[in-house]
Amino acid sequence: TPRRGRPIRVGASYTQRWKVERCFAWMDNCRRLVVRYERHLHIYYAFCLLAIILWTVNRILE
């Protein structure tokens, strides 16, 4: 049962939220992304892309 006064959220955007949350949780496993060592944004962005590529390759190879 929902808590009193708390609205029940339904809709396409809310039901698909778990996909985004799963991606963020997986990216938290990459230490280099959690602790941002790079000073430049383009280097951090490159490591984000590398992490996503590695995740995609691992999913394909499973």
Residue frames as a rotation matrix with the C-alpha (Angstrom) as fourth column:
THR 1
0.579 0.815 0.000 0.00
0.815 -0.579 0.000 0.00
0.000 0.000 -1.000 0.00
PRO 2
-0.096 -0.625 0.775 1.28
0.512 -0.699 -0.500 3.47
0.854 0.348 0.387 -0.78
ARG 3
-0.666 -0.202 -0.718 2.08
0.737 -0.326 -0.592 5.80
-0.115 -0.924 0.366 2.04
ARG 4
0.418 0.886 -0.201 -0.49
0.859 -0.458 -0.231 8.37
-0.296 -0.076 -0.952 2.93
GLY 5
0.700 -0.051 -0.713 -0.01
-0.076 -0.997 -0.003 11.60
-0.710 0.056 -0.702 1.04
ARG 6
-0.444 -0.895 -0.047 2.50
-0.235 0.066 0.970 10.08
-0.865 0.442 -0.239 -1.34
PRO 7
0.348 0.645 -0.680 1.36
-0.831 -0.124 -0.543 10.21
-0.434 0.754 0.493 -4.97
ILE 8
0.258 -0.190 0.947 1.38
0.289 0.951 0.112 7.02
-0.922 0.245 0.300 -6.99
ARG 9
-0.112 -0.401 -0.909 3.48
-0.735 -0.583 0.348 7.52
-0.669 0.707 -0.230 -10.10
VAL 10
0.194 0.160 0.968 2.51
0.519 0.820 -0.240 5.82
-0.832 0.549 0.076 -13.28
GLY 11
0.792 0.054 -0.607 3.59
-0.443 -0.634 -0.634 6.56
-0.419 0.772 -0.478 -16.76
ALA 12
0.900 -0.435 -0.022 6.04
0.262 0.581 -0.770 5.51
0.348 0.688 0.637 -19.41
SER 13
0.232 -0.878 0.420 8.90
-0.404 -0.479 -0.779 7.59
0.885 0.012 -0.466 -18.06
TYR 14
0.129 -0.164 0.978 8.58
-0.991 0.014 0.133 6.27
-0.036 -0.986 -0.160 -14.51
THR 15
0.861 0.237 0.449 8.20
-0.266 0.964 0.002 2.62
-0.433 -0.121 0.893 -15.50
GLN 16
0.775 -0.631 0.029 11.39
0.316 0.348 -0.883 2.78
0.547 0.693 0.469 -17.59
ARG 17
0.664 -0.511 0.546 13.38
-0.684 -0.711 0.165 4.38
0.304 -0.482 -0.821 -14.77
TRP 18
0.769 -0.363 0.525 14.89
-0.144 0.703 0.697 1.07
-0.622 -0.612 0.488 -13.64
LYS 19
0.722 -0.526 0.450 16.96
0.673 0.380 -0.635 0.90
0.163 0.761 0.628 -16.84
VAL 20
0.447 -0.546 0.708 18.63
-0.159 -0.828 -0.538 4.20
0.880 0.128 -0.456 -16.07
GLU 21
0.639 -0.170 0.750 19.10
-0.769 -0.111 0.630 3.33
-0.024 -0.979 -0.202 -12.40
ARG 22
0.865 -0.335 0.374 20.69
0.283 0.941 0.187 0.00
-0.414 -0.056 0.908 -13.37
CYS 23
0.552 -0.676 0.488 23.14
0.534 -0.162 -0.829 1.79
0.640 0.719 0.272 -15.65
PHE 24
0.413 -0.383 0.826 24.08
-0.589 -0.804 -0.078 4.25
0.694 -0.454 -0.558 -12.91
ALA 25
0.788 -0.101 0.608 24.55
-0.493 0.487 0.721 1.40
-0.369 -0.867 0.334 -10.43
TRP 26
0.783 -0.539 0.312 26.82
0.617 0.735 -0.280 -0.42
-0.078 0.412 0.908 -12.87
MET 27
0.424 -0.641 0.640 28.87
0.203 -0.622 -0.757 2.73
0.883 0.451 -0.133 -13.48
ASP 28
0.676 -0.159 0.720 29.36
-0.705 -0.422 0.569 3.05
0.214 -0.893 -0.397 -9.72
ASN 29
0.878 -0.389 0.278 31.37
0.243 0.864 0.440 -0.17
-0.411 -0.319 0.854 -9.91
CYS 30
0.391 -0.763 0.514 33.95
0.719 -0.095 -0.689 1.61
0.575 0.639 0.511 -12.06
ARG 31
0.294 -0.303 -0.907 36.19
0.857 -0.337 0.390 3.30
-0.424 -0.892 0.160 -9.54
ARG 32
-0.743 -0.657 0.126 37.66
0.636 -0.635 0.439 5.72
-0.209 0.406 0.889 -12.05
LEU 33
-0.396 0.677 0.621 34.19
0.359 -0.508 0.783 7.08
0.845 0.533 -0.042 -12.76
VAL 34
0.576 0.611 -0.543 33.11
0.722 -0.067 0.689 7.29
0.384 -0.789 -0.480 -9.12
VAL 35
0.385 -0.571 -0.725 36.26
0.430 -0.584 0.688 9.10
-0.817 -0.577 0.021 -8.00
ARG 36
0.928 0.038 0.371 36.89
0.360 -0.353 -0.864 11.63
0.098 0.935 -0.341 -10.72
TYR 37
0.232 -0.942 -0.241 40.67
0.683 -0.019 0.730 11.84
-0.692 -0.334 0.640 -11.05
GLU 38
-0.312 -0.373 0.874 40.67
0.936 -0.280 0.215 13.75
0.165 0.884 0.437 -14.33
ARG 39
-0.527 0.071 -0.847 40.62
0.315 -0.909 -0.273 17.51
-0.789 -0.411 0.456 -14.37
HIS 40
-0.807 0.181 -0.562 39.39
-0.561 -0.531 0.636 17.81
-0.183 0.828 0.530 -17.93
LEU 41
0.056 0.961 0.270 35.84
-0.644 0.242 -0.726 16.94
-0.763 -0.133 0.632 -18.86
HIS 42
0.457 0.141 -0.878 36.72
-0.864 0.307 -0.400 15.41
0.213 0.941 0.262 -22.23
ILE 43
-0.634 -0.699 -0.329 38.99
-0.552 0.708 -0.441 12.84
0.541 -0.098 -0.835 -20.57
TYR 44
-0.707 0.466 0.532 36.29
-0.387 0.374 -0.843 11.92
-0.591 -0.802 -0.084 -18.04
TYR 45
0.336 0.861 -0.381 33.79
-0.792 0.040 -0.609 11.64
-0.509 0.507 0.695 -20.90
ALA 46
-0.006 -0.435 -0.900 36.18
-0.824 0.512 -0.242 9.33
0.566 0.741 -0.362 -22.76
PHE 47
-0.937 -0.333 0.108 36.41
-0.328 0.727 -0.603 7.04
0.123 -0.600 -0.790 -19.72
CYS 48
-0.236 0.932 0.273 32.60
-0.533 0.111 -0.839 7.01
-0.812 -0.344 0.471 -19.48
LEU 49
0.463 0.376 -0.803 32.40
-0.886 0.199 -0.418 5.93
0.002 0.905 0.426 -23.11
LEU 50
-0.464 -0.717 -0.520 35.06
-0.647 0.675 -0.354 3.29
0.605 0.173 -0.777 -22.54
ALA 51
-0.834 0.210 0.511 33.13
-0.357 0.501 -0.789 1.91
-0.422 -0.840 -0.343 -19.56
ILE 52
0.212 0.973 -0.087 29.93
-0.665 0.079 -0.743 1.74
-0.716 0.215 0.664 -21.61
ILE 53
0.236 -0.215 -0.948 31.75
-0.881 0.365 -0.302 0.01
0.411 0.906 -0.103 -24.47
LEU 54
-0.810 -0.580 -0.081 33.24
-0.475 0.732 -0.489 -2.57
0.343 -0.358 -0.869 -22.09
TRP 55
-0.515 0.707 0.486 29.83
-0.421 0.285 -0.861 -3.15
-0.747 -0.648 0.151 -20.51
THR 56
0.436 0.704 -0.561 28.25
-0.826 0.065 -0.560 -3.64
-0.357 0.707 0.610 -23.94
VAL 57
-0.133 -0.575 -0.807 30.95
-0.775 0.568 -0.277 -6.07
0.618 0.589 -0.521 -25.08
ASN 58
-0.929 -0.202 0.311 30.58
-0.365 0.651 -0.666 -8.09
-0.068 -0.732 -0.678 -21.88
ARG 59
-0.111 0.968 0.224 26.81
-0.546 0.129 -0.828 -8.24
-0.831 -0.214 0.514 -22.37
ILE 60
0.436 0.228 -0.871 27.25
-0.895 0.211 -0.393 -9.45
0.094 0.951 0.296 -25.96
LEU 61
-0.405 -0.734 -0.544 29.79
-0.639 0.653 -0.406 -12.11
0.654 0.183 -0.734 -24.98
GLU 62
-0.563 0.233 0.793 27.60
-0.699 0.379 -0.607 -13.54
-0.442 -0.896 -0.050 -22.19
